Amino acid sequence: MLKFSRAAGLAAAAFAAAAGAQTVGFATLPPGSILHAQASVIAKIVQDHSKLQVRVIGYGGDAPILDAVNAQKADFLLLDVGEIADAYKGEGDWKGKPKPNLRTAITLYGSQMAFWVKKDSGINSIADLKGKRVPSEWMQQTGVLPHTTALLNAGGITYNDVVKVPEVNVVRAADDFKAGKLDLLFFAVGAPKVAEVAASVGGLRLLPIDKLPDAERRMKKVRTEYYFSRVNPAPHLAGVDQPSRVQTIDVVVAVGTHVKNDVVYEFVKAMRENKKALVEGHPNFSRFVEGNAGKHQPRLPHHPGAVRYFRETSS
């Protein structure tokens, strides 16, 4: 009877713990994208260091991700801050269609993005893309359009100078590049998909974006949050043969206003206080600076749960 009572007590405690664990939906891009890989790492760390259970949900593009959180169909999301801020304020592609329920939870690092071409393409600058087949429109992943528009602008050309090939999202466009339907690959630096494409096409070469003296200013005309940062050659970085400057924008975890303050507090705390585990899960998290985690994002206010955490840690 004593053994039975102890077993029953342990079972009851385990059931209570499970019942108390809240499951949150974490919206991001589809498998194969760098953000999906990173969201999976974040989900594991949050589960390991809090009472939360995190379910990663892959969507075909930015629009359904933002819609899901704004409409309370998901709780957190992982994207660059520029697109979230546009959606929150009803600007850019979201003009007249604001998503007022979006907030910043935590700032992670500057996401590095680049143009690549085949090593033997003969394309050596963005200006050389005139008349070439370039992915455009990004019907599901609308947030990519400012990225590619800004990069073209940095090189002194526009979409009017190239052959526009409508694409759905970056993963589909990468497959089309691999199949020879495009002359240009756009993707996040360090994404597994880039290595896959490089192996399939005989190697890639990163296109320089800073050949014009005012290239960064040209890029910022499209979106003020863009900036240049340096990427160095590394074993996991396909197509990066020398130190180069690339397009960069902050990646943030955003959250819906419907999520309780305590849940956001736990999520942010688990992430910020476990950088080592983040880096072990994905090398790009080495650029995560804990002191910048509460960085003010001018066009996207923080969730009150995040404000509470960052106030406590700064005191």
C-alpha positions in Angstrom: 0.0 0.0 0.0 2.9 2.4 0.9 4.5 1.7 -2.5 1.2 2.2 -4.3 0.6 5.5 -2.5 4.1 6.8 -3.4 3.6 5.7 -7.0 0.2 7.4 -7.2 1.6 10.5 -5.6 4.4 10.7 -8.2 2.0 10.1 -11.0 -0.3 12.8 -9.7 2.6 15.2 -9.4 3.7 14.5 -12.9 0.2 15.0 -14.2 -0.1 18.3 -12.4 3.3 19.4 -13.8 2.2 18.5 -17.3 -1.2 20.2 -16.8 0.6 23.3 -15.7 2.9 23.5 -18.7 1.5 25.9 -21.2 2.0 25.2 -24.9 2.8 28.2 -27.1 2.9 28.3 -30.9 6.1 29.6 -32.5 5.5 30.7 -36.1 8.4 31.0 -38.5 9.4 30.1 -42.1 9.3 26.6 -43.5 11.8 23.8 -43.0 15.0 24.4 -45.0 15.1 28.1 -44.0 17.6 29.4 -41.5 14.9 30.8 -39.3 13.1 27.5 -39.0 16.4 25.9 -37.9 16.9 28.6 -35.4 13.3 28.6 -34.1 13.7 24.9 -33.4 16.8 25.6 -31.4 15.0 28.3 -29.4 12.0 26.1 -28.8 14.2 23.4 -27.2 16.1 25.9 -25.0 12.9 27.5 -23.8 11.4 24.1 -23.0 14.6 23.1 -21.2 14.8 26.2 -19.1 11.1 27.1 -18.4 7.7 25.5 -17.8 6.7 26.3 -21.4 6.2 23.8 -24.2 6.9 25.3 -27.6 5.5 24.1 -30.9 7.3 25.4 -34.0 4.9 26.1 -36.9 6.4 26.6 -40.4 4.5 28.9 -42.7 5.1 29.5 -46.4 6.1 33.2 -45.9 6.0 36.3 -43.8 2.4 37.3 -44.4 0.8 34.1 -42.9 3.3 34.2 -40.0 2.3 37.8 -39.1 -1.4 37.1 -39.7 -1.2 34.0 -37.4 0.2 35.9 -34.4 -1.9 39.0 -34.9 -5.1 36.8 -35.1 -4.0 34.8 -32.0 -3.5 31.6 -34.0 0.1 31.5 -32.9 1.8 33.3 -30.0 5.4 34.0 -30.9 7.2 34.6 -34.2 10.7 34.8 -35.6 11.4 37.3 -38.4 13.4 40.4 -39.1 12.2 43.5 -37.3 11.6 45.6 -40.5 8.7 43.5 -41.8 7.1 43.1 -38.4 7.3 46.9 -37.8 5.8 47.6 -41.3 2.9 45.2 -40.4 2.4 46.7 -37.0 2.3 50.3 -38.4 0.5 49.4 -41.6 3.3 50.6 -43.8 5.0 49.2 -46.9 3.2 46.0 -48.2 0.9 46.4 -45.2 -0.3 49.9 -46.0 -3.9 50.3 -44.8 -3.8 46.8 -43.2 -2.0 47.3 -39.9 -1.4 44.4 -37.5 -1.8 46.2 -34.2 -1.4 43.2 -31.9 2.4 42.6 -32.6 5.1 43.5 -30.1 8.8 42.9 -29.6 9.8 40.2 -27.1 13.6 40.0 -27.6 16.3 41.2 -30.1 18.6 38.4 -31.2 21.3 39.5 -33.7 21.7 41.1 -37.1 20.5 38.7 -39.8 23.0 38.6 -42.7 21.6 38.2 -46.2 23.3 38.2 -49.6 23.2 37.7 -53.3 25.0 34.7 -54.7 25.7 33.6 -58.3 27.3 30.5 -59.8 31.1 30.6 -59.6 31.4 30.4 -63.4 28.6 32.9 -64.1 30.8 35.8 -65.1 28.6 38.1 -62.9 30.9 40.1 -60.7 28.8 42.9 -59.4 25.1 43.8 -58.8 25.3 46.1 -61.8 26.2 43.0 -63.9 22.7 41.7 -63.2 21.2 43.9 -65.9 19.2 41.7 -68.2 19.6 38.7 -66.0 16.9 36.5 -64.4 16.3 37.8 -60.9 13.6 36.4 -58.4 10.8 38.9 -57.7 7.4 39.5 -56.2 7.8 36.9 -53.4 4.0 36.3 -53.2 4.0 34.3 -49.9 7.1 35.8 -48.4 6.4 39.4 -49.0 9.1 40.6 -46.5 11.8 39.5 -49.0 10.9 42.1 -51.5 12.4 45.1 -49.6 15.5 43.0 -49.0 16.1 42.3 -52.7 15.0 45.8 -53.8 17.4 47.3 -51.3 20.3 45.2 -52.5 19.7 46.0 -56.1 19.5 49.7 -55.1 22.8 49.4 -53.3 24.4 48.3 -56.6 22.8 51.1 -58.6 20.1 49.3 -60.4 16.4 48.4 -59.9 14.0 45.7 -60.8 13.3 47.6 -64.1 16.9 46.7 -65.2 16.5 42.9 -64.8 14.3 40.1 -66.0 11.8 39.6 -63.1 10.9 36.0 -62.3 8.0 35.8 -59.9 8.7 33.6 -56.9 6.7 32.3 -53.9 9.4 32.2 -51.2 13.2 31.9 -50.8 13.2 28.1 -50.6 11.3 27.7 -53.9 13.5 30.4 -55.5 16.6 28.5 -54.4 15.3 25.3 -56.0 14.6 27.3 -59.2 18.1 28.7 -59.1 19.5 25.1 -58.7 17.3 24.0 -61.7 18.8 26.8 -63.9 15.7 29.0 -64.0 17.4 31.9 -62.3 20.7 33.7 -62.5 20.7 34.9 -58.9 20.3 33.3 -55.5 19.1 35.3 -52.5 19.3 33.7 -49.1 20.4 34.1 -45.5 24.1 33.7 -44.9 24.8 30.4 -43.2 21.5 28.7 -44.2 21.7 25.0 -44.9 19.9 25.6 -48.2 22.8 27.7 -49.5 25.2 24.8 -48.9 22.8 22.4 -50.6 22.6 24.7 -53.7 26.3 25.2 -53.8 27.0 21.5 -53.9 24.4 21.1 -56.7 25.7 23.9 -59.0 29.4 23.5 -58.7 30.0 26.3 -56.2 28.7 29.8 -55.4 30.2 33.2 -55.2 28.9 36.0 -53.0 28.2 39.2 -54.9 29.8 42.3 -53.3 27.3 45.0 -52.4 29.6 47.8 -51.5 31.2 48.7 -54.8 29.5 52.1 -54.9 30.7 54.6 -52.3 27.2 55.4 -51.2 25.9 51.8 -51.3 24.7 51.6 -47.7 22.9 54.9 -48.0 21.2 53.6 -51.1 20.1 50.5 -49.2 18.7 52.4 -46.3 16.5 54.4 -48.6 14.4 51.3 -48.9 14.3 50.5 -45.2 16.0 52.4 -42.4 16.7 49.3 -40.4 19.2 47.9 -42.9 22.9 48.2 -42.2 26.2 46.6 -43.4 28.0 44.0 -41.4 31.0 41.8 -42.1 31.0 38.1 -42.8 34.2 36.1 -42.8 34.9 32.7 -44.5 34.1 29.7 -42.3 33.6 26.0 -43.0 29.8 26.2 -42.6 29.5 29.2 -44.9 29.2 28.1 -48.6 30.1 30.7 -51.2 32.0 33.0 -48.8 35.6 33.0 -50.0 36.8 36.3 -48.5 35.8 38.8 -45.9 32.8 40.7 -47.3 30.1 43.1 -46.2 26.6 42.0 -46.4 23.0 43.3 -45.9 22.0 43.1 -42.3 18.8 43.6 -40.3 17.9 42.7 -36.7 16.1 39.4 -36.2 13.7 39.5 -33.3 11.3 37.2 -31.5 8.0 39.1 -31.6 4.8 38.2 -29.7 1.1 38.8 -29.8 -0.5 41.2 -27.3 -2.8 38.2 -26.3 0.1 36.3 -24.7 0.2 36.7 -20.9 3.0 38.7 -19.3 4.3 35.8 -17.3 4.6 33.6 -20.4 6.6 36.3 -22.3 8.8 36.9 -19.2 9.6 33.2 -19.1 10.3 32.9 -22.8 12.6 35.9 -22.8 14.4 34.9 -19.6 15.1 31.4 -20.9 16.6 32.7 -24.2 18.7 35.6 -22.8 20.2 33.6 -20.0 21.3 30.6 -22.1 23.4 31.9 -24.9 25.8 29.0 -24.7 23.0 26.5 -25.5 21.9 28.8 -28.4 25.3 28.8 -29.9 25.6 25.1 -29.6 22.4 24.7 -31.5 23.2 27.1 -34.3 26.5 29.1 -35.0 24.7 32.3 -36.0 23.7 32.8 -32.3 27.3 33.6 -31.6 26.3 37.1 -32.8 23.7 37.3 -30.0 24.8 39.9 -27.4 22.9 39.5 -24.2 23.3 43.2 -23.4 21.5 44.1 -26.6 18.6 41.7 -26.1 16.3 44.5 -24.8 17.3 46.9 -27.7 14.7 49.5 -28.4 13.2 49.0 -31.8 11.8 52.4 -32.8 8.9 51.1 -34.9 7.9 48.1 -32.8 7.2 48.5 -29.0 8.0 45.8 -26.4 5.5 43.5 -24.8 4.9 44.4 -21.1 6.2 41.0 -20.1 9.5 41.7 -21.9 9.7 45.2 -20.4 9.3 43.7 -16.9 12.2 41.3 -17.5 14.6 43.8 -19.0 13.9 46.3 -16.3 14.7 43.7 -13.6 18.0 42.7 -15.4 19.1 46.3 -15.9 18.6 47.3 -12.3 
